[in-house]
Structure formats: C-alpha cells, structure tokens
C-alpha cells in the first residue's frame, strides 16, 4: 500500500520560509514522479510543483516559480518543498501526491 506523509507546515510571517517534507512508503520511490498541490478555503486545488525522481526533472506553477524549490532524497524516500519569500496567498493545505494517492496534508499559514 502506497502511503504519503507530509510534514513541516506551520505559521510563518510574510517573507519567511518553510520546508515541507513528503515521505513515501510502499512504492519503488525512484520510479515515480511526486507532486505538491495546495488548496485554500473556497479555492480550487492548485498544482504547485512536481519532480520526477529518476532524473530530478521538475516543474513549478508560475505563482511559485523562483520562490519554491522541490528536491528529493532517495535514501529517505522523501521529497521536499523549500518555500521562500512566502506570501499570504501561499496559505493553504499542502498535499503531496503520486499515482492517485495523496497524503493527509499539512497546513501552511502565512500571516503577520
């Protein structure tokens, strides 16, 4: 059974940083692409970034390009999302997902 567990969310001031983690189990980690999505109350889910583990190919939504960086650590079966220069509009529940499975999400709140 594929499981994804996110962590690292929290409350941060505008301009601050957070690093989210997504730890995967039950899958051949290096064979997958894993994506980060977010959903704020009353808004549609938005794709934020994804990474293809085998070759580190990645992509970003325009709204986060230049501020967020996705990376992976195959030894830990973990994908990270480093979020810098955070804005209030980045506030949302962040999920990681792969192959039809998503984690429980981690809440990010950007507020002064």
Number of C-alpha atoms within 10 A of each C-alpha: 6 14 16 23 18 24 18 16 19 14 15 18 14 17 14 14 18 18 16 23 23 27 19 23 14 9 14 11 22 16 11 14 19 25 24 25 19 22 18 17 9 6 9 9 15 15 18 22 22 25 21 18 21 13 10 14 12 16 16 19 14 10 13 17 12 12 14 20 18 24 18 22 13 14 8 12 17 20 26 21 23 16 20 17 15 22 18 15 12 20 21 22 18 27 26 30 22 18 10 6 12 20 19 15 22 21 21 22 21 20 16 9
